[in-house]
Amino acid sequence: MSTGDRWLDHRAGPVVRPYALTAGRTSPSAGPVLDLITLVAASGGPPSARALEGLAPEHQQILRLCAEAITLADIASAIALPVGVARILVGDLMEAGLVEIYQRAPGPEQPSTDLLREVLDGLRAL
């Protein structure tokens, strides 16, 4: 059995639970709110082997994924962890200065409920 196999039950998934990965935290310590489409990129390009030293395996995975800008949702999917856990792990990397966050530009206001009802009625009429 290899070292990596100790922490994986091939039928049930990872043995280490998400709360253990985040030390029981339910939100990042500081920084901006990270939503599903927040872009995350490694500071200064692809991480060096030295930058990865001392980081947890999940942090290392995220840092490798962030060699190019990637959304928080894509990070969570790639590392097979809930978005909330990915949000906290990305927050850790942000606090360490290893990743940069790019928020989407504020868009126009949300459409009114009346407009949405009219669109729905129009679609139903088709």
N, CA, C and O atoms as CSV, one atom per row, in Angstrom:
chain,resi,resn,atom,element,x,y,z
A,1,MET,N,N,0.855,-1.176,0.000
A,1,MET,CA,C,0.000,0.000,0.000
A,1,MET,C,C,0.898,1.235,0.000
A,1,MET,O,O,1.776,1.370,0.853
A,2,SER,N,N,0.677,2.129,-0.952
A,2,SER,CA,C,1.490,3.345,-0.998
A,2,SER,C,C,1.006,4.341,0.041
A,2,SER,O,O,-0.084,4.196,0.593
A,3,THR,N,N,1.823,5.354,0.304
A,3,THR,CA,C,1.479,6.354,1.320
A,3,THR,C,C,0.178,7.058,0.976
A,3,THR,O,O,-0.638,7.307,1.863
A,4,GLY,N,N,-0.034,7.387,-0.309
A,4,GLY,CA,C,-1.253,8.078,-0.720
A,4,GLY,C,C,-2.496,7.236,-0.535
A,4,GLY,O,O,-3.579,7.775,-0.307
A,5,ASP,N,N,-2.361,5.909,-0.629
A,5,ASP,CA,C,-3.508,5.022,-0.489
A,5,ASP,C,C,-4.030,4.951,0.941
A,5,ASP,O,O,-5.187,4.592,1.159
A,6,ARG,N,N,-3.189,5.289,1.919
A,6,ARG,CA,C,-3.640,5.256,3.319
A,6,ARG,C,C,-4.791,6.228,3.551
A,6,ARG,O,O,-5.657,5.979,4.389
A,7,TRP,N,N,-4.803,7.321,2.819
A,7,TRP,CA,C,-5.774,8.378,3.068
A,7,TRP,C,C,-6.932,8.357,2.072
A,7,TRP,O,O,-7.698,9.316,1.983
A,8,LEU,N,N,-7.055,7.261,1.324
A,8,LEU,CA,C,-8.115,7.164,0.339
A,8,LEU,C,C,-8.758,5.796,0.410
A,8,LEU,O,O,-8.082,4.775,0.288
A,9,ASP,N,N,-10.036,5.777,0.603
A,9,ASP,CA,C,-10.820,4.557,0.502
A,9,ASP,C,C,-11.412,4.613,-0.901
A,9,ASP,O,O,-12.267,5.458,-1.168
A,10,HIS,N,N,-10.984,3.742,-1.794
A,10,HIS,CA,C,-11.355,3.841,-3.203
A,10,HIS,C,C,-12.863,3.788,-3.436
A,10,HIS,O,O,-13.336,4.304,-4.449
A,11,ARG,N,N,-13.611,3.196,-2.558
A,11,ARG,CA,C,-15.065,3.160,-2.719
A,11,ARG,C,C,-15.741,4.345,-2.034
A,11,ARG,O,O,-16.735,4.863,-2.542
A,12,ALA,N,N,-15.222,4.775,-0.898
A,12,ALA,CA,C,-15.888,5.822,-0.117
A,12,ALA,C,C,-15.306,7.214,-0.345
A,12,ALA,O,O,-15.976,8.209,-0.069
A,13,GLY,N,N,-14.078,7.305,-0.840
A,13,GLY,CA,C,-13.460,8.611,-1.061
A,13,GLY,C,C,-12.409,8.910,-0.014
A,13,GLY,O,O,-11.928,8.002,0.663
A,14,PRO,N,N,-12.046,10.183,0.126
A,14,PRO,CA,C,-10.988,10.548,1.073
A,14,PRO,C,C,-11.360,10.195,2.512
A,14,PRO,O,O,-12.515,10.334,2.916
A,15,VAL,N,N,-10.384,9.743,3.267
A,15,VAL,CA,C,-10.610,9.391,4.662
A,15,VAL,C,C,-10.619,10.656,5.525
A,15,VAL,O,O,-11.344,10.720,6.518
A,16,VAL,N,N,-9.823,11.656,5.158
A,16,VAL,CA,C,-9.756,12.902,5.917
A,16,VAL,C,C,-10.972,13.746,5.561
A,16,VAL,O,O,-11.205,14.035,4.388
A,17,ARG,N,N,-11.730,14.134,6.542
A,17,ARG,CA,C,-12.950,14.890,6.328
A,17,ARG,C,C,-12.644,16.362,6.084
A,17,ARG,O,O,-11.624,16.870,6.550
A,18,PRO,N,N,-13.528,17.052,5.351
A,18,PRO,CA,C,-13.281,18.471,5.030
A,18,PRO,C,C,-13.006,19.356,6.240
A,18,PRO,O,O,-12.161,20.249,6.168
A,19,TYR,N,N,-13.708,19.125,7.356
A,19,TYR,CA,C,-13.474,19.988,8.517
A,19,TYR,C,C,-12.056,19.826,9.047
A,19,TYR,O,O,-11.523,20.744,9.670
A,20,ALA,N,N,-11.441,18.679,8.812
A,20,ALA,CA,C,-10.059,18.477,9.241
A,20,ALA,C,C,-9.107,19.281,8.357
A,20,ALA,O,O,-8.086,19.780,8.831
A,21,LEU,N,N,-9.441,19.406,7.078
A,21,LEU,CA,C,-8.606,20.174,6.154
A,21,LEU,C,C,-8.621,21.662,6.471
A,21,LEU,O,O,-7.650,22.371,6.206
A,22,THR,N,N,-9.729,22.133,7.041
A,22,THR,CA,C,-9.869,23.562,7.324
A,22,THR,C,C,-9.677,23.876,8.797
A,22,THR,O,O,-9.877,25.017,9.214
A,23,ALA,N,N,-9.297,22.898,9.583
A,23,ALA,CA,C,-9.131,23.056,11.032
A,23,ALA,C,C,-10.419,23.553,11.677
A,23,ALA,O,O,-10.388,24.321,12.639
A,24,GLY,N,N,-11.546,23.110,11.139
A,24,GLY,CA,C,-12.841,23.466,11.694
A,24,GLY,C,C,-13.364,24.833,11.276
A,24,GLY,O,O,-14.464,25.217,11.673
A,25,ARG,N,N,-12.598,25.572,10.485
A,25,ARG,CA,C,-13.044,26.902,10.043
A,25,ARG,C,C,-14.166,26.771,9.023
A,25,ARG,O,O,-14.183,25.839,8.219
A,26,THR,N,N,-15.100,27.709,9.063
A,26,THR,CA,C,-16.206,27.684,8.112
A,26,THR,C,C,-16.152,28.832,7.119
A,26,THR,O,O,-16.970,28.903,6.201
A,27,SER,N,N,-15.190,29.732,7.298
A,27,SER,CA,C,-15.006,30.819,6.333
A,27,SER,C,C,-13.554,31.265,6.377
A,27,SER,O,O,-12.862,31.058,7.373
A,28,PRO,N,N,-13.090,31.888,5.271
A,28,PRO,CA,C,-11.706,32.370,5.271
A,28,PRO,C,C,-11.487,33.400,6.375
A,28,PRO,O,O,-12.424,34.085,6.786
A,29,SER,N,N,-10.257,33.506,6.850
A,29,SER,CA,C,-9.943,34.417,7.952
A,29,SER,C,C,-10.170,35.873,7.593
A,29,SER,O,O,-10.678,36.643,8.408
A,30,ALA,N,N,-9.799,36.257,6.384
A,30,ALA,CA,C,-9.924,37.655,5.976
A,30,ALA,C,C,-9.984,37.717,4.458
A,30,ALA,O,O,-9.912,36.696,3.774
A,31,GLY,N,N,-10.115,38.917,3.956
A,31,GLY,CA,C,-10.088,39.114,2.515
A,31,GLY,C,C,-11.472,39.275,1.934
A,31,GLY,O,O,-12.471,39.274,2.653
A,32,PRO,N,N,-11.519,39.414,0.618
A,32,PRO,CA,C,-12.795,39.633,-0.053
A,32,PRO,C,C,-13.655,38.369,-0.056
A,32,PRO,O,O,-13.163,37.262,0.162
A,33,VAL,N,N,-14.929,38.560,-0.304
A,33,VAL,CA,C,-15.842,37.429,-0.423
A,33,VAL,C,C,-15.520,36.707,-1.726
A,33,VAL,O,O,-15.425,37.330,-2.783
A,34,LEU,N,N,-15.356,35.414,-1.644
A,34,LEU,CA,C,-15.024,34.618,-2.821
A,34,LEU,C,C,-16.283,33.894,-3.285
A,34,LEU,O,O,-16.786,33.005,-2.598
A,35,ASP,N,N,-16.791,34.283,-4.465
A,35,ASP,CA,C,-17.959,33.577,-4.981
A,35,ASP,C,C,-17.520,32.546,-6.014
A,35,ASP,O,O,-16.327,32.403,-6.277
A,36,LEU,N,N,-18.456,31.842,-6.588
A,36,LEU,CA,C,-18.128,30.728,-7.476
A,36,LEU,C,C,-17.324,31.140,-8.699
A,36,LEU,O,O,-16.519,30.355,-9.201
A,37,ILE,N,N,-17.530,32.371,-9.189
A,37,ILE,CA,C,-16.833,32.776,-10.409
A,37,ILE,C,C,-15.654,33.700,-10.149
A,37,ILE,O,O,-15.127,34.313,-11.078
A,38,THR,N,N,-15.236,33.806,-8.886
A,38,THR,CA,C,-14.029,34.561,-8.570
A,38,THR,C,C,-12.849,33.872,-9.236
A,38,THR,O,O,-12.685,32.657,-9.121
A,39,LEU,N,N,-12.024,34.651,-9.933
A,39,LEU,CA,C,-10.833,34.093,-10.574
A,39,LEU,C,C,-9.669,34.101,-9.591
A,39,LEU,O,O,-9.464,35.074,-8.865
A,40,VAL,N,N,-8.917,33.018,-9.574
A,40,VAL,CA,C,-7.769,32.871,-8.688
A,40,VAL,C,C,-6.559,32.544,-9.560
A,40,VAL,O,O,-6.637,31.678,-10.432
A,41,ALA,N,N,-5.443,33.232,-9.330
A,41,ALA,CA,C,-4.217,32.964,-10.089
A,41,ALA,C,C,-3.025,33.013,-9.146
A,41,ALA,O,O,-3.001,33.793,-8.194
A,42,ALA,N,N,-2.042,32.172,-9.422
A,42,ALA,CA,C,-0.826,32.154,-8.618
A,42,ALA,C,C,-0.098,33.477,-8.775
A,42,ALA,O,O,0.015,33.996,-9.885
A,43,SER,N,N,0.391,34.022,-7.684
A,43,SER,CA,C,1.159,35.262,-7.725
A,43,SER,C,C,2.495,34.967,-8.397
A,43,SER,O,O,3.233,34.084,-7.959
A,44,GLY,N,N,2.802,35.691,-9.444
A,44,GLY,CA,C,4.093,35.510,-10.095
A,44,GLY,C,C,4.182,34.300,-10.991
A,44,GLY,O,O,5.291,33.851,-11.281
A,45,GLY,N,N,3.080,33.750,-11.442
A,45,GLY,CA,C,3.119,32.636,-12.381
A,45,GLY,C,C,3.151,31.283,-11.705
A,45,GLY,O,O,2.825,31.161,-10.524
A,46,PRO,N,N,3.548,30.258,-12.462
A,46,PRO,CA,C,3.545,28.888,-11.917
A,46,PRO,C,C,4.417,28.787,-10.667
A,46,PRO,O,O,5.482,29.402,-10.604
A,47,PRO,N,N,3.976,28.018,-9.677
A,47,PRO,CA,C,4.732,27.926,-8.424
A,47,PRO,C,C,6.012,27.117,-8.584
A,47,PRO,O,O,6.066,26.146,-9.339
A,48,SER,N,N,7.017,27.532,-7.872
A,48,SER,CA,C,8.278,26.784,-7.863
A,48,SER,C,C,8.177,25.681,-6.820
A,48,SER,O,O,7.288,25.696,-5.969
A,49,ALA,N,N,9.091,24.730,-6.892
A,49,ALA,CA,C,9.112,23.652,-5.904
A,49,ALA,C,C,9.314,24.228,-4.509
A,49,ALA,O,O,8.786,23.698,-3.532
A,50,ARG,N,N,10.068,25.298,-4.417
A,50,ARG,CA,C,10.329,25.929,-3.117
A,50,ARG,C,C,9.052,26.542,-2.533
A,50,ARG,O,O,8.827,26.491,-1.324
A,51,ALA,N,N,8.213,27.125,-3.413
A,51,ALA,CA,C,6.955,27.724,-2.953
A,51,ALA,C,C,6.007,26.666,-2.407
A,51,ALA,O,O,5.176,26.958,-1.547
A,52,LEU,N,N,6.130,25.436,-2.904
A,52,LEU,CA,C,5.233,24.357,-2.481
A,52,LEU,C,C,5.668,23.695,-1.182
A,52,LEU,O,O,4.872,23.012,-0.538
A,53,GLU,N,N,6.924,23.892,-0.791
A,53,GLU,CA,C,7.432,23.268,0.433
A,53,GLU,C,C,6.637,23.713,1.647
A,53,GLU,O,O,6.329,24.895,1.802
A,54,GLY,N,N,6.314,22.776,2.491
A,54,GLY,CA,C,5.647,23.096,3.743
A,54,GLY,C,C,4.141,23.303,3.623
A,54,GLY,O,O,3.470,23.510,4.634
A,55,LEU,N,N,3.595,23.250,2.406
A,55,LEU,CA,C,2.156,23.413,2.232
A,55,LEU,C,C,1.471,22.056,2.294
A,55,LEU,O,O,2.056,21.033,1.936
A,56,ALA,N,N,0.225,22.062,2.752
A,56,ALA,CA,C,-0.567,20.834,2.754
A,56,ALA,C,C,-0.785,20.391,1.303
A,56,ALA,O,O,-0.756,21.224,0.397
A,57,PRO,N,N,-1.001,19.109,1.075
A,57,PRO,CA,C,-1.193,18.618,-0.291
A,57,PRO,C,C,-2.320,19.342,-1.041
A,57,PRO,O,O,-2.204,19.597,-2.240
A,58,GLU,N,N,-3.401,19.669,-0.340
A,58,GLU,CA,C,-4.523,20.366,-0.983
A,58,GLU,C,C,-4.115,21.771,-1.409
A,58,GLU,O,O,-4.490,22.231,-2.488
A,59,HIS,N,N,-3.349,22.450,-0.565
A,59,HIS,CA,C,-2.853,23.774,-0.930
A,59,HIS,C,C,-1.933,23.679,-2.146
A,59,HIS,O,O,-1.974,24.534,-3.031
A,60,GLN,N,N,-1.108,22.640,-2.183
A,60,GLN,CA,C,-0.207,22.443,-3.322
A,60,GLN,C,C,-0.995,22.218,-4.607
A,60,GLN,O,O,-0.665,22.778,-5.652
A,61,GLN,N,N,-2.041,21.396,-4.523
A,61,GLN,CA,C,-2.884,21.143,-5.693
A,61,GLN,C,C,-3.491,22.445,-6.206
A,61,GLN,O,O,-3.468,22.719,-7.406
A,62,ILE,N,N,-4.027,23.235,-5.298
A,62,ILE,CA,C,-4.660,24.490,-5.690
A,62,ILE,C,C,-3.630,25.411,-6.330
A,62,ILE,O,O,-3.904,26.027,-7.360
A,63,LEU,N,N,-2.476,25.508,-5.742
A,63,LEU,CA,C,-1.438,26.386,-6.276
A,63,LEU,C,C,-1.022,25.948,-7.682
A,63,LEU,O,O,-0.781,26.789,-8.548
A,64,ARG,N,N,-0.938,24.656,-7.906
A,64,ARG,CA,C,-0.607,24.163,-9.256
A,64,ARG,C,C,-1.723,24.513,-10.248
A,64,ARG,O,O,-1.454,24.914,-11.380
A,65,LEU,N,N,-2.972,24.358,-9.812
A,65,LEU,CA,C,-4.099,24.680,-10.677
A,65,LEU,C,C,-4.128,26.167,-11.043
A,65,LEU,O,O,-4.600,26.546,-12.115
A,66,CYS,N,N,-3.622,26.991,-10.145
A,66,CYS,CA,C,-3.682,28.444,-10.330
A,66,CYS,C,C,-2.520,28.994,-11.152
A,66,CYS,O,O,-2.308,30.206,-11.185
A,67,ALA,N,N,-1.771,28.124,-11.812
A,67,ALA,CA,C,-0.706,28.602,-12.696
A,67,ALA,C,C,-1.311,29.526,-13.750
A,67,ALA,O,O,-0.675,30.486,-14.186
A,68,GLU,N,N,-2.540,29.227,-14.150
A,68,GLU,CA,C,-3.343,30.104,-15.005
A,68,GLU,C,C,-4.606,30.429,-14.213
A,68,GLU,O,O,-5.038,29.644,-13.369
A,69,ALA,N,N,-5.190,31.580,-14.488
A,69,ALA,CA,C,-6.393,31.986,-13.750
A,69,ALA,C,C,-7.481,30.920,-13.888
A,69,ALA,O,O,-7.727,30.396,-14.974
A,70,ILE,N,N,-8.117,30.617,-12.771
A,70,ILE,CA,C,-9.148,29.582,-12.717
A,70,ILE,C,C,-10.208,30.022,-11.719
A,70,ILE,O,O,-9.893,30.699,-10.741
A,71,THR,N,N,-11.454,29.650,-11.953
A,71,THR,CA,C,-12.525,30.047,-11.037
A,71,THR,C,C,-12.512,29.175,-9.787
A,71,THR,O,O,-11.996,28.057,-9.793
A,72,LEU,N,N,-13.085,29.705,-8.729
A,72,LEU,CA,C,-13.190,28.953,-7.477
A,72,LEU,C,C,-13.985,27.672,-7.694
A,72,LEU,O,O,-13.631,26.628,-7.147
A,73,ALA,N,N,-15.051,27.734,-8.482
A,73,ALA,CA,C,-15.860,26.539,-8.756
A,73,ALA,C,C,-15.029,25.465,-9.443
A,73,ALA,O,O,-15.150,24.284,-9.118
A,74,ASP,N,N,-14.188,25.866,-10.391
A,74,ASP,CA,C,-13.339,24.898,-11.086
A,74,ASP,C,C,-12.285,24.301,-10.156
A,74,ASP,O,O,-11.945,23.123,-10.269
A,75,ILE,N,N,-11.772,25.117,-9.240
A,75,ILE,CA,C,-10.810,24.605,-8.253
A,75,ILE,C,C,-11.472,23.531,-7.397
A,75,ILE,O,O,-10.919,22.446,-7.214
A,76,ALA,N,N,-12.654,23.835,-6.875
A,76,ALA,CA,C,-13.371,22.878,-6.024
A,76,ALA,C,C,-13.624,21.572,-6.769
A,76,ALA,O,O,-13.469,20.486,-6.211
A,77,SER,N,N,-14.012,21.688,-8.023
A,77,SER,CA,C,-14.273,20.500,-8.828
A,77,SER,C,C,-12.998,19.698,-9.057
A,77,SER,O,O,-13.008,18.472,-8.950
A,78,ALA,N,N,-11.907,20.378,-9.371
A,78,ALA,CA,C,-10.648,19.696,-9.674
A,78,ALA,C,C,-10.058,18.970,-8.466
A,78,ALA,O,O,-9.449,17.910,-8.614
A,79,ILE,N,N,-10.237,19.540,-7.270
A,79,ILE,CA,C,-9.672,18.888,-6.086
A,79,ILE,C,C,-10.699,18.023,-5.357
A,79,ILE,O,O,-10.410,17.449,-4.307
A,80,ALA,N,N,-11.908,17.936,-5.931
A,80,ALA,CA,C,-12.977,17.072,-5.404
A,80,ALA,C,C,-13.312,17.368,-3.949
A,80,ALA,O,O,-13.459,16.458,-3.133
A,81,LEU,N,N,-13.431,18.661,-3.637
A,81,LEU,CA,C,-13.837,19.084,-2.302
A,81,LEU,C,C,-14.985,20.074,-2.420
A,81,LEU,O,O,-15.140,20.715,-3.460
A,82,PRO,N,N,-15.792,20.211,-1.374
A,82,PRO,CA,C,-16.878,21.185,-1.416
A,82,PRO,C,C,-16.344,22.605,-1.643
A,82,PRO,O,O,-15.216,22.926,-1.270
A,83,VAL,N,N,-17.178,23.440,-2.260
A,83,VAL,CA,C,-16.780,24.818,-2.561
A,83,VAL,C,C,-16.391,25.565,-1.286
A,83,VAL,O,O,-15.445,26.353,-1.302
A,84,GLY,N,N,-17.097,25.334,-0.197
A,84,GLY,CA,C,-16.780,26.011,1.063
A,84,GLY,C,C,-15.370,25.697,1.538
A,84,GLY,O,O,-14.672,26.572,2.052
A,85,VAL,N,N,-14.955,24.457,1.368
A,85,VAL,CA,C,-13.605,24.058,1.769
A,85,VAL,C,C,-12.584,24.697,0.829
A,85,VAL,O,O,-11.560,25.214,1.276
A,86,ALA,N,N,-12.868,24.659,-0.471
A,86,ALA,CA,C,-11.959,25.282,-1.446
A,86,ALA,C,C,-11.819,26.776,-1.156
A,86,ALA,O,O,-10.729,27.337,-1.277
A,87,ARG,N,N,-12.919,27.413,-0.776
A,87,ARG,CA,C,-12.903,28.854,-0.457
A,87,ARG,C,C,-11.933,29.127,0.696
A,87,ARG,O,O,-11.165,30.088,0.643
A,88,ILE,N,N,-11.966,28.303,1.716
A,88,ILE,CA,C,-11.093,28.492,2.879
A,88,ILE,C,C,-9.638,28.237,2.505
A,88,ILE,O,O,-8.755,28.989,2.915
A,89,LEU,N,N,-9.379,27.189,1.733
A,89,LEU,CA,C,-8.014,26.871,1.332
A,89,LEU,C,C,-7.431,27.958,0.427
A,89,LEU,O,O,-6.257,28.308,0.551
A,90,VAL,N,N,-8.247,28.487,-0.479
A,90,VAL,CA,C,-7.803,29.598,-1.331
A,90,VAL,C,C,-7.535,30.830,-0.463
A,90,VAL,O,O,-6.577,31.563,-0.706
A,91,GLY,N,N,-8.370,31.057,0.537
A,91,GLY,CA,C,-8.157,32.172,1.467
A,91,GLY,C,C,-6.821,32.052,2.189
A,91,GLY,O,O,-6.130,33.050,2.399
A,92,ASP,N,N,-6.457,30.822,2.570
A,92,ASP,CA,C,-5.159,30.594,3.209
A,92,ASP,C,C,-4.022,30.994,2.274
A,92,ASP,O,O,-3.076,31.667,2.684
A,93,LEU,N,N,-4.123,30.574,1.019
A,93,LEU,CA,C,-3.079,30.892,0.033
A,93,LEU,C,C,-3.033,32.388,-0.259
A,93,LEU,O,O,-1.964,32.946,-0.504
A,94,MET,N,N,-4.189,33.028,-0.231
A,94,MET,CA,C,-4.246,34.472,-0.454
A,94,MET,C,C,-3.545,35.201,0.696
A,94,MET,O,O,-2.773,36.132,0.464
A,95,GLU,N,N,-3.813,34.781,1.926
A,95,GLU,CA,C,-3.170,35.399,3.092
A,95,GLU,C,C,-1.658,35.224,3.061
A,95,GLU,O,O,-0.920,36.089,3.534
A,96,ALA,N,N,-1.194,34.102,2.502
A,96,ALA,CA,C,0.243,33.839,2.409
A,96,ALA,C,C,0.870,34.575,1.228
A,96,ALA,O,O,2.087,34.537,1.049
A,97,GLY,N,N,0.048,35.243,0.424
A,97,GLY,CA,C,0.564,35.980,-0.730
A,97,GLY,C,C,0.924,35.099,-1.907
A,97,GLY,O,O,1.670,35.517,-2.792
A,98,LEU,N,N,0.396,33.869,-1.927
A,98,LEU,CA,C,0.728,32.939,-2.998
A,98,LEU,C,C,-0.242,32.986,-4.172
A,98,LEU,O,O,0.093,32.550,-5.274
A,99,VAL,N,N,-1.444,33.514,-3.941
A,99,VAL,CA,C,-2.411,33.668,-5.029
A,99,VAL,C,C,-2.999,35.070,-4.999
A,99,VAL,O,O,-3.002,35.750,-3.974
A,100,GLU,N,N,-3.493,35.471,-6.150
A,100,GLU,CA,C,-4.189,36.751,-6.277
A,100,GLU,C,C,-5.624,36.462,-6.674
A,100,GLU,O,O,-5.912,35.492,-7.374
A,101,ILE,N,N,-6.510,37.321,-6.214
A,101,ILE,CA,C,-7.936,37.163,-6.465
A,101,ILE,C,C,-8.379,38.254,-7.427
A,101,ILE,O,O,-8.006,39.418,-7.279
A,102,TYR,N,N,-9.179,37.866,-8.413
A,102,TYR,CA,C,-9.728,38.836,-9.365
A,102,TYR,C,C,-11.246,38.738,-9.303
A,102,TYR,O,O,-11.843,37.759,-9.752
A,103,GLN,N,N,-11.853,39.768,-8.739
A,103,GLN,CA,C,-13.311,39.793,-8.642
A,103,GLN,C,C,-13.888,40.252,-9.977
A,103,GLN,O,O,-13.263,41.020,-10.709
A,104,ARG,N,N,-15.067,39.776,-10.274
A,104,ARG,CA,C,-15.719,40.223,-11.497
A,104,ARG,C,C,-16.108,41.687,-11.365
A,104,ARG,O,O,-16.376,42.177,-10.268
A,105,ALA,N,N,-16.134,42.354,-12.466
A,105,ALA,CA,C,-16.524,43.757,-12.469
A,105,ALA,C,C,-18.005,43.855,-12.133
A,105,ALA,O,O,-18.799,43.019,-12.562
A,106,PRO,N,N,-18.378,44.878,-11.362
A,106,PRO,CA,C,-19.798,45.004,-11.046
A,106,PRO,C,C,-20.603,45.202,-12.322
A,106,PRO,O,O,-20.284,46.062,-13.143
A,107,GLY,N,N,-21.618,44.423,-12.477
A,107,GLY,CA,C,-22.452,44.495,-13.673
A,107,GLY,C,C,-23.674,45.340,-13.432
A,107,GLY,O,O,-23.832,45.953,-12.376
A,108,PRO,N,N,-24.528,45.362,-14.415
A,108,PRO,CA,C,-25.767,46.137,-14.260
A,108,PRO,C,C,-26.636,45.523,-13.165
A,108,PRO,O,O,-26.430,44.383,-12.748
A,109,GLU,N,N,-27.584,46.288,-12.726
A,109,GLU,CA,C,-28.492,45.791,-11.690
A,109,GLU,C,C,-29.245,44.569,-12.187
A,109,GLU,O,O,-29.385,44.351,-13.390
A,110,GLN,N,N,-29.720,43.786,-11.247
A,110,GLN,CA,C,-30.502,42.609,-11.590
A,110,GLN,C,C,-31.814,43.041,-12.241
A,110,GLN,O,O,-32.368,44.083,-11.890
A,111,PRO,N,N,-32.309,42.247,-13.184
A,111,PRO,CA,C,-33.592,42.604,-13.807
A,111,PRO,C,C,-34.715,42.548,-12.773
A,111,PRO,O,O,-34.651,41.801,-11.796
A,112,SER,N,N,-35.723,43.341,-13.013
A,112,SER,CA,C,-36.846,43.392,-12.072
A,112,SER,C,C,-37.643,42.095,-12.141
A,112,SER,O,O,-37.585,41.364,-13.129
A,113,THR,N,N,-38.376,41.829,-11.090
A,113,THR,CA,C,-39.226,40.645,-11.037
A,113,THR,C,C,-40.282,40.699,-12.137
A,113,THR,O,O,-40.621,39.677,-12.733
A,114,ASP,N,N,-40.802,41.907,-12.402
A,114,ASP,CA,C,-41.807,42.051,-13.449
A,114,ASP,C,C,-41.254,41.648,-14.816
A,114,ASP,O,O,-41.933,40.969,-15.586
A,115,LEU,N,N,-40.027,42.066,-15.116
A,115,LEU,CA,C,-39.408,41.713,-16.386
A,115,LEU,C,C,-39.214,40.200,-16.482
A,115,LEU,O,O,-39.472,39.606,-17.529
A,116,LEU,N,N,-38.771,39.590,-15.420
A,116,LEU,CA,C,-38.580,38.142,-15.429
A,116,LEU,C,C,-39.904,37.401,-15.628
A,116,LEU,O,O,-39.947,36.385,-16.322
A,117,ARG,N,N,-40.969,37.899,-15.031
A,117,ARG,CA,C,-42.295,37.281,-15.220
A,117,ARG,C,C,-42.739,37.396,-16.674
A,117,ARG,O,O,-43.292,36.452,-17.240
A,118,GLU,N,N,-42.492,38.565,-17.276
A,118,GLU,CA,C,-42.860,38.757,-18.681
A,118,GLU,C,C,-42.088,37.797,-19.581
A,118,GLU,O,O,-42.660,37.238,-20.517
A,119,VAL,N,N,-40.817,37.601,-19.315
A,119,VAL,CA,C,-40.013,36.668,-20.104
A,119,VAL,C,C,-40.541,35.247,-19.922
A,119,VAL,O,O,-40.684,34.508,-20.896
A,120,LEU,N,N,-40.827,34.869,-18.693
A,120,LEU,CA,C,-41.358,33.537,-18.417
A,120,LEU,C,C,-42.695,33.330,-19.115
A,120,LEU,O,O,-42.931,32.274,-19.701
A,121,ASP,N,N,-43.564,34.321,-19.058
A,121,ASP,CA,C,-44.860,34.224,-19.737
A,121,ASP,C,C,-44.661,34.075,-21.244
A,121,ASP,O,O,-45.365,33.303,-21.894
A,122,GLY,N,N,-43.700,34.817,-21.797
A,122,GLY,CA,C,-43.419,34.721,-23.221
A,122,GLY,C,C,-42.910,33.342,-23.599
A,122,GLY,O,O,-43.289,32.800,-24.638
A,123,LEU,N,N,-42.056,32.776,-22.764
A,123,LEU,CA,C,-41.552,31.432,-23.040
A,123,LEU,C,C,-42.657,30.379,-22.942
A,123,LEU,O,O,-42.694,29.431,-23.726
A,124,ARG,N,N,-43.527,30.551,-22.001
A,124,ARG,CA,C,-44.645,29.598,-21.857
A,124,ARG,C,C,-45.582,29.679,-23.060
A,124,ARG,O,O,-46.189,28.681,-23.448
A,125,ALA,N,N,-45.698,30.872,-23.648
A,125,ALA,CA,C,-46.577,31.054,-24.789
A,125,ALA,C,C,-46.045,30.356,-26.042
A,125,ALA,O,O,-46.802,30.075,-26.971
A,126,LEU,N,N,-44.753,30.082,-26.060
A,126,LEU,CA,C,-44.165,29.412,-27.232
A,126,LEU,C,C,-44.667,28.018,-27.290
A,126,LEU,O,O,-44.304,27.268,-28.196
